Amino acid sequence: MKILVAEDEQSIARMYKLALEGMKHEITVVNDGDACVGMYKANRQQAKNDRPFDVVLLDHRMPIRDGIEVAK
């Protein structure tokens, strides 16, 4: 699975990445809400089915845009 993780805490982001890669998933980590939206849009243009990631994990509290704003 392709998973986008938006997490501003470096230690938590690292745990997500290690755990999910250990299960053979393809992980992309960003550290704020704007970066998450940007990464999603950039990858959407390349996706064949208009769905660039299978899962997006959002931190509730992040700088610039929080997880709720990004989900909208």
N, CA, C, O and CB atoms as a CASP TS submission, in Angstrom:
PFRMAT TS
TARGET T0000
AUTHOR 0000-0000-0000
METHOD Language model
MODEL 1
PARENT N/A
ATOM      1  N   MET     1       0.831  -1.188   0.000  1.00  0.00           N
ATOM      2  CA  MET     1       0.000   0.000   0.000  1.00  0.00           C
ATOM      3  C   MET     1       0.872   1.248   0.000  1.00  0.00           C
ATOM      4  O   MET     1       1.953   1.258   0.590  1.00  0.00           O
ATOM      5  CB  MET     1      -0.944   0.000   1.208  1.00  0.00           C
ATOM      6  N   LYS     2       0.407   2.285  -0.654  1.00  0.00           N
ATOM      7  CA  LYS     2       1.066   3.590  -0.601  1.00  0.00           C
ATOM      8  C   LYS     2       0.390   4.393   0.499  1.00  0.00           C
ATOM      9  O   LYS     2      -0.825   4.594   0.484  1.00  0.00           O
ATOM     10  CB  LYS     2       0.993   4.341  -1.989  1.00  0.00           C
ATOM     11  N   ILE     3       1.204   4.852   1.464  1.00  0.00           N
ATOM     12  CA  ILE     3       0.666   5.563   2.618  1.00  0.00           C
ATOM     13  C   ILE     3       1.363   6.913   2.759  1.00  0.00           C
ATOM     14  O   ILE     3       2.590   6.999   2.721  1.00  0.00           O
ATOM     15  CB  ILE     3       0.833   4.725   3.910  1.00  0.00           C
ATOM     16  N   LEU     4       0.568   7.957   2.920  1.00  0.00           N
ATOM     17  CA  LEU     4       1.071   9.301   3.190  1.00  0.00           C
ATOM     18  C   LEU     4       0.844   9.587   4.669  1.00  0.00           C
ATOM     19  O   LEU     4      -0.284   9.508   5.157  1.00  0.00           O
ATOM     20  CB  LEU     4       0.366  10.379   2.280  1.00  0.00           C
ATOM     21  N   VAL     5       1.913   9.919   5.378  1.00  0.00           N
ATOM     22  CA  VAL     5       1.837  10.209   6.809  1.00  0.00           C
ATOM     23  C   VAL     5       2.162  11.683   7.017  1.00  0.00           C
ATOM     24  O   VAL     5       3.229  12.146   6.613  1.00  0.00           O
ATOM     25  CB  VAL     5       2.812   9.296   7.630  1.00  0.00           C
ATOM     26  N   ALA     6       1.250  12.422   7.643  1.00  0.00           N
ATOM     27  CA  ALA     6       1.475  13.822   7.989  1.00  0.00           C
ATOM     28  C   ALA     6       1.634  13.893   9.505  1.00  0.00           C
ATOM     29  O   ALA     6       0.663  13.744  10.246  1.00  0.00           O
ATOM     30  CB  ALA     6       0.295  14.745   7.485  1.00  0.00           C
ATOM     31  N   GLU     7       2.853  14.121   9.953  1.00  0.00           N
ATOM     32  CA  GLU     7       3.160  14.112  11.389  1.00  0.00           C
ATOM     33  C   GLU     7       4.324  15.065  11.647  1.00  0.00           C
ATOM     34  O   GLU     7       5.395  14.917  11.058  1.00  0.00           O
ATOM     35  CB  GLU     7       3.503  12.665  11.889  1.00  0.00           C
ATOM     36  N   ASP     8       4.112  16.040  12.527  1.00  0.00           N
ATOM     37  CA  ASP     8       5.153  17.026  12.797  1.00  0.00           C
ATOM     38  C   ASP     8       6.150  16.583  13.870  1.00  0.00           C
ATOM     39  O   ASP     8       7.236  17.155  13.957  1.00  0.00           O
ATOM     40  CB  ASP     8       4.519  18.321  13.211  1.00  0.00           C
ATOM     41  N   GLU     9       5.823  15.604  14.671  1.00  0.00           N
ATOM     42  CA  GLU     9       6.752  15.089  15.691  1.00  0.00           C
ATOM     43  C   GLU     9       7.683  14.083  15.022  1.00  0.00           C
ATOM     44  O   GLU     9       7.244  13.019  14.584  1.00  0.00           O
ATOM     45  CB  GLU     9       5.978  14.424  16.897  1.00  0.00           C
ATOM     46  N   GLN    10       8.959  14.419  14.946  1.00  0.00           N
ATOM     47  CA  GLN    10       9.926  13.581  14.229  1.00  0.00           C
ATOM     48  C   GLN    10       9.991  12.151  14.761  1.00  0.00           C
ATOM     49  O   GLN    10      10.080  11.204  13.980  1.00  0.00           O
ATOM     50  CB  GLN    10      11.297  14.206  14.307  1.00  0.00           C
ATOM     51  N   SER    11       9.948  11.991  16.074  1.00  0.00           N
ATOM     52  CA  SER    11      10.051  10.638  16.646  1.00  0.00           C
ATOM     53  C   SER    11       8.831   9.785  16.300  1.00  0.00           C
ATOM     54  O   SER    11       8.963   8.589  16.043  1.00  0.00           O
ATOM     55  CB  SER    11      10.213  10.717  18.171  1.00  0.00           C
ATOM     56  N   ILE    12       7.664  10.386  16.293  1.00  0.00           N
ATOM     57  CA  ILE    12       6.446   9.648  15.936  1.00  0.00           C
ATOM     58  C   ILE    12       6.446   9.330  14.447  1.00  0.00           C
ATOM     59  O   ILE    12       6.083   8.223  14.050  1.00  0.00           O
ATOM     60  CB  ILE    12       5.179  10.459  16.312  1.00  0.00           C
ATOM     61  N   ALA    13       6.848  10.284  13.628  1.00  0.00           N
ATOM     62  CA  ALA    13       6.925  10.056  12.180  1.00  0.00           C
ATOM     63  C   ALA    13       7.886   8.910  11.880  1.00  0.00           C
ATOM     64  O   ALA    13       7.609   8.071  11.024  1.00  0.00           O
ATOM     65  CB  ALA    13       7.375  11.343  11.444  1.00  0.00           C
ATOM     66  N   ARG    14       9.008   8.877  12.579  1.00  0.00           N
ATOM     67  CA  ARG    14       9.990   7.809  12.381  1.00  0.00           C
ATOM     68  C   ARG    14       9.408   6.451  12.763  1.00  0.00           C
ATOM     69  O   ARG    14       9.653   5.460  12.075  1.00  0.00           O
ATOM     70  CB  ARG    14      11.257   8.089  13.201  1.00  0.00           C
ATOM     71  N   MET    15       8.637   6.394  13.857  1.00  0.00           N
ATOM     72  CA  MET    15       8.003   5.132  14.276  1.00  0.00           C
ATOM     73  C   MET    15       7.005   4.648  13.223  1.00  0.00           C
ATOM     74  O   MET    15       6.985   3.466  12.879  1.00  0.00           O
ATOM     75  CB  MET    15       7.290   5.309  15.640  1.00  0.00           C
ATOM     76  N   TYR    16       6.180   5.562  12.712  1.00  0.00           N
ATOM     77  CA  TYR    16       5.241   5.197  11.644  1.00  0.00           C
ATOM     78  C   TYR    16       6.002   4.611  10.457  1.00  0.00           C
ATOM     79  O   TYR    16       5.657   3.548   9.941  1.00  0.00           O
ATOM     80  CB  TYR    16       4.409   6.428  11.198  1.00  0.00           C
ATOM     81  N   LYS    17       7.034   5.323  10.040  1.00  0.00           N
ATOM     82  CA  LYS    17       7.793   4.917   8.854  1.00  0.00           C
ATOM     83  C   LYS    17       8.419   3.534   9.049  1.00  0.00           C
ATOM     84  O   LYS    17       8.285   2.666   8.186  1.00  0.00           O
ATOM     85  CB  LYS    17       8.887   5.954   8.538  1.00  0.00           C
ATOM     86  N   LEU    18       9.092   3.330  10.162  1.00  0.00           N
ATOM     87  CA  LEU    18       9.739   2.039  10.422  1.00  0.00           C
ATOM     88  C   LEU    18       8.727   0.899  10.516  1.00  0.00           C
ATOM     89  O   LEU    18       8.927  -0.166   9.932  1.00  0.00           O
ATOM     90  CB  LEU    18      10.550   2.111  11.709  1.00  0.00           C
ATOM     91  N   ALA    19       7.651   1.128  11.247  1.00  0.00           N
ATOM     92  CA  ALA    19       6.645   0.077  11.431  1.00  0.00           C
ATOM     93  C   ALA    19       5.957  -0.278  10.120  1.00  0.00           C
ATOM     94  O   ALA    19       5.776  -1.455   9.807  1.00  0.00           O
ATOM     95  CB  ALA    19       5.606   0.514  12.458  1.00  0.00           C
ATOM     96  N   LEU    20       5.577   0.729   9.364  1.00  0.00           N
ATOM     97  CA  LEU    20       4.833   0.480   8.124  1.00  0.00           C
ATOM     98  C   LEU    20       5.727  -0.057   7.010  1.00  0.00           C
ATOM     99  O   LEU    20       5.301  -0.909   6.230  1.00  0.00           O
ATOM    100  CB  LEU    20       4.153   1.756   7.660  1.00  0.00           C
ATOM    101  N   GLU    21       6.951   0.432   6.930  1.00  0.00           N
ATOM    102  CA  GLU    21       7.883  -0.127   5.950  1.00  0.00           C
ATOM    103  C   GLU    21       8.227  -1.576   6.296  1.00  0.00           C
ATOM    104  O   GLU    21       8.468  -2.394   5.408  1.00  0.00           O
ATOM    105  CB  GLU    21       9.166   0.723   5.879  1.00  0.00           C
ATOM    106  N   GLY    22       8.247  -1.882   7.586  1.00  0.00           N
ATOM    107  CA  GLY    22       8.483  -3.252   8.019  1.00  0.00           C
ATOM    108  C   GLY    22       7.393  -4.198   7.547  1.00  0.00           C
ATOM    109  O   GLY    22       7.617  -5.404   7.441  1.00  0.00           O
ATOM    110  N   MET    23       6.227  -3.664   7.266  1.00  0.00           N
ATOM    111  CA  MET    23       5.113  -4.454   6.732  1.00  0.00           C
ATOM    112  C   MET    23       5.035  -4.340   5.213  1.00  0.00           C
ATOM    113  O   MET    23       4.033  -4.709   4.600  1.00  0.00           O
ATOM    114  CB  MET    23       3.787  -4.002   7.359  1.00  0.00           C
ATOM    115  N   LYS    24       6.118  -3.818   4.609  1.00  0.00           N
ATOM    116  CA  LYS    24       6.273  -3.733   3.145  1.00  0.00           C
ATOM    117  C   LYS    24       5.387  -2.688   2.469  1.00  0.00           C
ATOM    118  O   LYS    24       5.057  -2.821   1.291  1.00  0.00           O
ATOM    119  CB  LYS    24       5.982  -5.066   2.540  1.00  0.00           C
ATOM    120  N   HIS    25       5.005  -1.655   3.210  1.00  0.00           N
ATOM    121  CA  HIS    25       4.231  -0.565   2.616  1.00  0.00           C
ATOM    122  C   HIS    25       5.194   0.521   2.113  1.00  0.00           C
ATOM    123  O   HIS    25       6.315   0.647   2.607  1.00  0.00           O
ATOM    124  CB  HIS    25       3.214   0.026   3.650  1.00  0.00           C
ATOM    125  N   GLU    26       4.745   1.291   1.138  1.00  0.00           N
ATOM    126  CA  GLU    26       5.517   2.419   0.621  1.00  0.00           C
ATOM    127  C   GLU    26       5.063   3.672   1.372  1.00  0.00           C
ATOM    128  O   GLU    26       3.907   4.081   1.267  1.00  0.00           O
ATOM    129  CB  GLU    26       5.330   2.584  -0.940  1.00  0.00           C
ATOM    130  N   ILE    27       5.976   4.276   2.126  1.00  0.00           N
ATOM    131  CA  ILE    27       5.624   5.377   3.028  1.00  0.00           C
ATOM    132  C   ILE    27       6.238   6.693   2.561  1.00  0.00           C
ATOM    133  O   ILE    27       7.409   6.752   2.188  1.00  0.00           O
ATOM    134  CB  ILE    27       6.083   5.064   4.457  1.00  0.00           C
ATOM    135  N   THR    28       5.421   7.748   2.591  1.00  0.00           N
ATOM    136  CA  THR    28       5.882   9.112   2.369  1.00  0.00           C
ATOM    137  C   THR    28       5.509   9.895   3.620  1.00  0.00           C
ATOM    138  O   THR    28       4.357   9.862   4.053  1.00  0.00           O
ATOM    139  CB  THR    28       5.249   9.752   1.060  1.00  0.00           C
ATOM    140  N   VAL    29       6.477  10.601   4.205  1.00  0.00           N
ATOM    141  CA  VAL    29       6.228  11.365   5.430  1.00  0.00           C
ATOM    142  C   VAL    29       6.418  12.849   5.139  1.00  0.00           C
ATOM    143  O   VAL    29       7.401  13.251   4.516  1.00  0.00           O
ATOM    144  CB  VAL    29       7.173  10.904   6.583  1.00  0.00           C
ATOM    145  N   VAL    30       5.461  13.660   5.599  1.00  0.00           N
ATOM    146  CA  VAL    30       5.563  15.120   5.535  1.00  0.00           C
ATOM    147  C   VAL    30       5.324  15.652   6.947  1.00  0.00           C
ATOM    148  O   VAL    30       4.754  14.958   7.789  1.00  0.00           O
ATOM    149  CB  VAL    30       4.528  15.736   4.500  1.00  0.00           C
ATOM    150  N   ASN    31       5.765  16.895   7.203  1.00  0.00           N
ATOM    151  CA  ASN    31       5.695  17.375   8.587  1.00  0.00           C
ATOM    152  C   ASN    31       4.731  18.524   8.851  1.00  0.00           C
ATOM    153  O   ASN    31       4.745  19.092   9.943  1.00  0.00           O
ATOM    154  CB  ASN    31       7.028  17.793   9.007  1.00  0.00           C
ATOM    155  N   ASP    32       3.897  18.879   7.883  1.00  0.00           N
ATOM    156  CA  ASP    32       2.851  19.871   8.165  1.00  0.00           C
ATOM    157  C   ASP    32       1.707  19.718   7.173  1.00  0.00           C
ATOM    158  O   ASP    32       1.825  19.018   6.167  1.00  0.00           O
ATOM    159  CB  ASP    32       3.425  21.310   8.107  1.00  0.00           C
ATOM    160  N   GLY    33       0.615  20.375   7.470  1.00  0.00           N
ATOM    161  CA  GLY    33      -0.587  20.227   6.668  1.00  0.00           C
ATOM    162  C   GLY    33      -0.446  20.705   5.234  1.00  0.00           C
ATOM    163  O   GLY    33      -0.957  20.063   4.317  1.00  0.00           O
ATOM    164  N   ASP    34       0.238  21.822   5.025  1.00  0.00           N
ATOM    165  CA  ASP    34       0.430  22.320   3.664  1.00  0.00           C
ATOM    166  C   ASP    34       1.265  21.356   2.838  1.00  0.00           C
ATOM    167  O   ASP    34       0.973  21.115   1.667  1.00  0.00           O
ATOM    168  CB  ASP    34       1.092  23.694   3.687  1.00  0.00           C
ATOM    169  N   ALA    35       2.301  20.808   3.449  1.00  0.00           N
ATOM    170  CA  ALA    35       3.146  19.830   2.743  1.00  0.00           C
ATOM    171  C   ALA    35       2.337  18.592   2.382  1.00  0.00           C
ATOM    172  O   ALA    35       2.555  17.995   1.328  1.00  0.00           O
ATOM    173  CB  ALA    35       4.367  19.433   3.607  1.00  0.00           C
ATOM    174  N   CYS    36       1.414  18.205   3.239  1.00  0.00           N
ATOM    175  CA  CYS    36       0.563  17.045   2.980  1.00  0.00           C
ATOM    176  C   CYS    36      -0.320  17.288   1.762  1.00  0.00           C
ATOM    177  O   CYS    36      -0.389  16.449   0.864  1.00  0.00           O
ATOM    178  CB  CYS    36      -0.304  16.725   4.210  1.00  0.00           C
ATOM    179  N   VAL    37      -0.984  18.419   1.732  1.00  0.00           N
ATOM    180  CA  VAL    37      -1.853  18.761   0.602  1.00  0.00           C
ATOM    181  C   VAL    37      -1.019  18.855  -0.675  1.00  0.00           C
ATOM    182  O   VAL    37      -1.434  18.361  -1.724  1.00  0.00           O
ATOM    183  CB  VAL    37      -2.605  20.101   0.863  1.00  0.00           C
ATOM    184  N   GLY    38       0.145  19.480  -0.594  1.00  0.00           N
ATOM    185  CA  GLY    38       1.018  19.606  -1.757  1.00  0.00           C
ATOM    186  C   GLY    38       1.479  18.257  -2.282  1.00  0.00           C
ATOM    187  O   GLY    38       1.478  18.025  -3.491  1.00  0.00           O
ATOM    188  N   MET    39       1.875  17.361  -1.374  1.00  0.00           N
ATOM    189  CA  MET    39       2.328  16.027  -1.774  1.00  0.00           C
ATOM    190  C   MET    39       1.185  15.240  -2.412  1.00  0.00           C
ATOM    191  O   MET    39       1.373  14.553  -3.416  1.00  0.00           O
ATOM    192  CB  MET    39       2.891  15.260  -0.560  1.00  0.00           C
ATOM    193  N   TYR    40       0.007  15.349  -1.821  1.00  0.00           N
ATOM    194  CA  TYR    40      -1.155  14.638  -2.365  1.00  0.00           C
ATOM    195  C   TYR    40      -1.453  15.112  -3.787  1.00  0.00           C
ATOM    196  O   TYR    40      -1.641  14.304  -4.696  1.00  0.00           O
ATOM    197  CB  TYR    40      -2.394  14.847  -1.461  1.00  0.00           C
ATOM    198  N   LYS    41      -1.494  16.434  -3.966  1.00  0.00           N
ATOM    199  CA  LYS    41      -1.804  16.998  -5.289  1.00  0.00           C
ATOM    200  C   LYS    41      -0.725  16.651  -6.311  1.00  0.00           C
ATOM    201  O   LYS    41      -1.041  16.329  -7.456  1.00  0.00           O
ATOM    202  CB  LYS    41      -1.960  18.523  -5.195  1.00  0.00           C
ATOM    203  N   ALA    42       0.537  16.713  -5.911  1.00  0.00           N
ATOM    204  CA  ALA    42       1.631  16.405  -6.834  1.00  0.00           C
ATOM    205  C   ALA    42       1.570  14.953  -7.285  1.00  0.00           C
ATOM    206  O   ALA    42       1.800  14.658  -8.458  1.00  0.00           O
ATOM    207  CB  ALA    42       2.985  16.694  -6.180  1.00  0.00           C
ATOM    208  N   ASN    43       1.265  14.054  -6.375  1.00  0.00           N
ATOM    209  CA  ASN    43       1.182  12.637  -6.705  1.00  0.00           C
ATOM    210  C   ASN    43      -0.113  12.293  -7.424  1.00  0.00           C
ATOM    211  O   ASN    43      -0.177  11.296  -8.144  1.00  0.00           O
ATOM    212  CB  ASN    43       1.309  11.805  -5.451  1.00  0.00           C
ATOM    213  N   ARG    44      -1.133  13.098  -7.237  1.00  0.00           N
ATOM    214  CA  ARG    44      -2.416  12.847  -7.888  1.00  0.00           C
ATOM    215  C   ARG    44      -2.297  12.964  -9.402  1.00  0.00           C
ATOM    216  O   ARG    44      -2.952  12.234 -10.145  1.00  0.00           O
ATOM    217  CB  ARG    44      -3.474  13.817  -7.368  1.00  0.00           C
ATOM    218  N   GLN    45      -1.460  13.884  -9.845  1.00  0.00           N
ATOM    219  CA  GLN    45      -1.273  14.070 -11.280  1.00  0.00           C
ATOM    220  C   GLN    45      -0.615  12.854 -11.919  1.00  0.00           C
ATOM    221  O   GLN    45      -0.831  12.579 -13.099  1.00  0.00           O
ATOM    222  CB  GLN    45      -0.435  15.314 -11.547  1.00  0.00           C
ATOM    223  N   GLN    46       0.184  12.125 -11.148  1.00  0.00           N
ATOM    224  CA  GLN    46       0.884  10.955 -11.669  1.00  0.00           C
ATOM    225  C   GLN    46       0.090   9.665 -11.501  1.00  0.00           C
ATOM    226  O   GLN    46       0.395   8.663 -12.149  1.00  0.00           O
ATOM    227  CB  GLN    46       2.217  10.814 -10.988  1.00  0.00           C
ATOM    228  N   ALA    47      -0.921   9.679 -10.642  1.00  0.00           N
ATOM    229  CA  ALA    47      -1.689   8.463 -10.346  1.00  0.00           C
ATOM    230  C   ALA    47      -2.601   8.103 -11.511  1.00  0.00           C
ATOM    231  O   ALA    47      -3.246   8.971 -12.100  1.00  0.00           O
ATOM    232  CB  ALA    47      -2.521   8.646  -9.061  1.00  0.00           C
ATOM    233  N   LYS    48      -2.646   6.840 -11.830  1.00  0.00           N
ATOM    234  CA  LYS    48      -3.483   6.381 -12.950  1.00  0.00           C
ATOM    235  C   LYS    48      -4.966   6.424 -12.603  1.00  0.00           C
ATOM    236  O   LYS    48      -5.802   6.684 -13.467  1.00  0.00           O
ATOM    237  CB  LYS    48      -3.092   4.960 -13.357  1.00  0.00           C
ATOM    238  N   ASN    49      -5.291   6.168 -11.336  1.00  0.00           N
ATOM    239  CA  ASN    49      -6.702   6.106 -10.935  1.00  0.00           C
ATOM    240  C   ASN    49      -7.151   7.346 -10.166  1.00  0.00           C
ATOM    241  O   ASN    49      -8.210   7.334  -9.539  1.00  0.00           O
ATOM    242  CB  ASN    49      -6.944   4.873 -10.087  1.00  0.00           C
ATOM    243  N   ASP    50      -6.358   8.411 -10.210  1.00  0.00           N
ATOM    244  CA  ASP    50      -6.677   9.668  -9.534  1.00  0.00           C
ATOM    245  C   ASP    50      -6.629   9.525  -8.008  1.00  0.00           C
ATOM    246  O   ASP    50      -7.097  10.409  -7.290  1.00  0.00           O
ATOM    247  CB  ASP    50      -8.057  10.156  -9.968  1.00  0.00           C
ATOM    248  N   ARG    51      -6.072   8.427  -7.514  1.00  0.00           N
ATOM    249  CA  ARG    51      -5.942   8.199  -6.074  1.00  0.00           C
ATOM    250  C   ARG    51      -4.468   7.909  -5.785  1.00  0.00           C
ATOM    251  O   ARG    51      -4.025   6.765  -5.889  1.00  0.00           O
ATOM    252  CB  ARG    51      -6.871   7.011  -5.585  1.00  0.00           C
ATOM    253  N   PRO    52      -3.709   8.949  -5.422  1.00  0.00           N
ATOM    254  CA  PRO    52      -2.268   8.781  -5.306  1.00  0.00           C
ATOM    255  C   PRO    52      -1.809   7.941  -4.109  1.00  0.00           C
ATOM    256  O   PRO    52      -0.726   7.357  -4.144  1.00  0.00           O
ATOM    257  CB  PRO    52      -1.637  10.115  -5.225  1.00  0.00           C
ATOM    258  N   PHE    53      -2.615   7.877  -3.066  1.00  0.00           N
ATOM    259  CA  PHE    53      -2.272   7.108  -1.875  1.00  0.00           C
ATOM    260  C   PHE    53      -3.459   6.236  -1.482  1.00  0.00           C
ATOM    261  O   PHE    53      -4.614   6.620  -1.668  1.00  0.00           O
ATOM    262  CB  PHE    53      -1.865   8.044  -0.705  1.00  0.00           C
ATOM    263  N   ASP    54      -3.165   5.067  -0.940  1.00  0.00           N
ATOM    264  CA  ASP    54      -4.225   4.189  -0.456  1.00  0.00           C
ATOM    265  C   ASP    54      -4.736   4.652   0.898  1.00  0.00           C
ATOM    266  O   ASP    54      -5.914   4.489   1.216  1.00  0.00           O
ATOM    267  CB  ASP    54      -3.726   2.748  -0.366  1.00  0.00           C
ATOM    268  N   VAL    55      -3.838   5.234   1.700  1.00  0.00           N
ATOM    269  CA  VAL    55      -4.177   5.703   3.049  1.00  0.00           C
ATOM    270  C   VAL    55      -3.444   7.011   3.306  1.00  0.00           C
ATOM    271  O   VAL    55      -2.294   7.174   2.897  1.00  0.00           O
ATOM    272  CB  VAL    55      -3.808   4.634   4.136  1.00  0.00           C
ATOM    273  N   VAL    56      -4.108   7.943   3.983  1.00  0.00           N
ATOM    274  CA  VAL    56      -3.469   9.172   4.454  1.00  0.00           C
ATOM    275  C   VAL    56      -3.682   9.236   5.962  1.00  0.00           C
ATOM    276  O   VAL    56      -4.816   9.309   6.436  1.00  0.00           O
ATOM    277  CB  VAL    56      -4.054  10.455   3.729  1.00  0.00           C
ATOM    278  N   LEU    57      -2.580   9.208   6.714  1.00  0.00           N
ATOM    279  CA  LEU    57      -2.642   9.332   8.178  1.00  0.00           C
ATOM    280  C   LEU    57      -2.352  10.772   8.546  1.00  0.00           C
ATOM    281  O   LEU    57      -1.305  11.309   8.183  1.00  0.00           O
ATOM    282  CB  LEU    57      -1.630   8.362   8.883  1.00  0.00           C
ATOM    283  N   LEU    58      -3.274  11.408   9.269  1.00  0.00           N
ATOM    284  CA  LEU    58      -3.137  12.821   9.606  1.00  0.00           C
ATOM    285  C   LEU    58      -3.026  13.029  11.108  1.00  0.00           C
ATOM    286  O   LEU    58      -3.836  12.519  11.882  1.00  0.00           O
ATOM    287  CB  LEU    58      -4.313  13.610   9.060  1.00  0.00           C
ATOM    288  N   ASP    59      -2.019  13.779  11.502  1.00  0.00           N
ATOM    289  CA  ASP    59      -1.904  14.232  12.881  1.00  0.00           C
ATOM    290  C   ASP    59      -2.979  15.296  13.094  1.00  0.00           C
ATOM    291  O   ASP    59      -3.232  16.117  12.213  1.00  0.00           O
ATOM    292  CB  ASP    59      -0.459  14.792  13.195  1.00  0.00           C
ATOM    293  N   HIS    60      -3.598  15.277  14.251  1.00  0.00           N
ATOM    294  CA  HIS    60      -4.654  16.260  14.531  1.00  0.00           C
ATOM    295  C   HIS    60      -4.082  17.665  14.663  1.00  0.00           C
ATOM    296  O   HIS    60      -4.645  18.616  14.122  1.00  0.00           O
ATOM    297  CB  HIS    60      -5.410  15.883  15.810  1.00  0.00           C
ATOM    298  N   ARG    61      -2.960  17.805  15.384  1.00  0.00           N
ATOM    299  CA  ARG    61      -2.348  19.123  15.597  1.00  0.00           C
ATOM    300  C   ARG    61      -1.027  19.208  14.849  1.00  0.00           C
ATOM    301  O   ARG    61      -0.049  18.549  15.201  1.00  0.00           O
ATOM    302  CB  ARG    61      -2.130  19.396  17.108  1.00  0.00           C
ATOM    303  N   MET    62      -1.020  20.032  13.811  1.00  0.00           N
ATOM    304  CA  MET    62       0.186  20.264  13.018  1.00  0.00           C
ATOM    305  C   MET    62       0.307  21.746  12.734  1.00  0.00           C
ATOM    306  O   MET    62      -0.684  22.475  12.790  1.00  0.00           O
ATOM    307  CB  MET    62       0.159  19.452  11.695  1.00  0.00           C
ATOM    308  N   PRO    63       1.513  22.198  12.431  1.00  0.00           N
ATOM    309  CA  PRO    63       1.678  23.597  12.054  1.00  0.00           C
ATOM    310  C   PRO    63       1.024  23.894  10.699  1.00  0.00           C
ATOM    311  O   PRO    63       0.799  23.000   9.883  1.00  0.00           O
ATOM    312  CB  PRO    63       3.167  23.957  12.011  1.00  0.00           C
ATOM    313  N   ILE    64       0.737  25.137  10.497  1.00  0.00           N
ATOM    314  CA  ILE    64       0.179  25.700   9.268  1.00  0.00           C
ATOM    315  C   ILE    64      -1.275  25.261   9.067  1.00  0.00           C
ATOM    316  O   ILE    64      -2.172  26.101   9.138  1.00  0.00           O
ATOM    317  CB  ILE    64       1.028  25.282   8.060  1.00  0.00           C
ATOM    318  N   ARG    65      -1.536  23.974   8.817  1.00  0.00           N
ATOM    319  CA  ARG    65      -2.899  23.430   8.711  1.00  0.00           C
ATOM    320  C   ARG    65      -2.964  22.183   9.569  1.00  0.00           C
ATOM    321  O   ARG    65      -2.075  21.335   9.497  1.00  0.00           O
ATOM    322  CB  ARG    65      -3.288  23.110   7.218  1.00  0.00           C
ATOM    323  N   ASP    66      -4.009  22.056  10.385  1.00  0.00           N
ATOM    324  CA  ASP    66      -4.126  20.847  11.203  1.00  0.00           C
ATOM    325  C   ASP    66      -4.780  19.735  10.381  1.00  0.00           C
ATOM    326  O   ASP    66      -5.213  19.954   9.250  1.00  0.00           O
ATOM    327  CB  ASP    66      -4.948  21.129  12.495  1.00  0.00           C
ATOM    328  N   GLY    67      -4.843  18.551  10.964  1.00  0.00           N
ATOM    329  CA  GLY    67      -5.370  17.383  10.273  1.00  0.00           C
ATOM    330  C   GLY    67      -6.810  17.533   9.822  1.00  0.00           C
ATOM    331  O   GLY    67      -7.187  17.026   8.765  1.00  0.00           O
ATOM    332  N   ILE    68      -7.614  18.222  10.610  1.00  0.00           N
ATOM    333  CA  ILE    68      -9.024  18.429  10.250  1.00  0.00           C
ATOM    334  C   ILE    68      -9.124  19.283   8.989  1.00  0.00           C
ATOM    335  O   ILE    68      -9.893  18.965   8.082  1.00  0.00           O
ATOM    336  CB  ILE    68      -9.798  19.101  11.416  1.00  0.00           C
ATOM    337  N   GLU    69      -8.351  20.363   8.930  1.00  0.00           N
ATOM    338  CA  GLU    69      -8.372  21.230   7.746  1.00  0.00           C
ATOM    339  C   GLU    69      -7.885  20.479   6.518  1.00  0.00           C
ATOM    340  O   GLU    69      -8.450  20.627   5.435  1.00  0.00           O
ATOM    341  CB  GLU    69      -7.507  22.479   7.974  1.00  0.00           C
ATOM    342  N   VAL    70      -6.854  19.684   6.677  1.00  0.00           N
ATOM    343  CA  VAL    70      -6.306  18.922   5.551  1.00  0.00           C
ATOM    344  C   VAL    70      -7.335  17.901   5.052  1.00  0.00           C
ATOM    345  O   VAL    70      -7.484  17.719   3.843  1.00  0.00           O
ATOM    346  CB  VAL    70      -4.989  18.205   5.964  1.00  0.00           C
ATOM    347  N   ALA    71      -8.032  17.249   5.951  1.00  0.00           N
ATOM    348  CA  ALA    71      -9.019  16.242   5.557  1.00  0.00           C
ATOM    349  C   ALA    71     -10.156  16.865   4.747  1.00  0.00           C
ATOM    350  O   ALA    71     -10.706  16.223   3.852  1.00  0.00           O
ATOM    351  CB  ALA    71      -9.583  15.538   6.797  1.00  0.00           C
ATOM    352  N   LYS    72     -10.502  18.086   5.050  1.00  0.00           N
ATOM    353  CA  LYS    72     -11.587  18.758   4.307  1.00  0.00           C
ATOM    354  C   LYS    72     -11.143  19.015   2.891  1.00  0.00           C
ATOM    355  O   LYS    72     -11.902  19.570   2.097  1.00  0.00           O
ATOM    356  CB  LYS    72     -12.002  20.087   4.987  1.00  0.00           C
TER
END
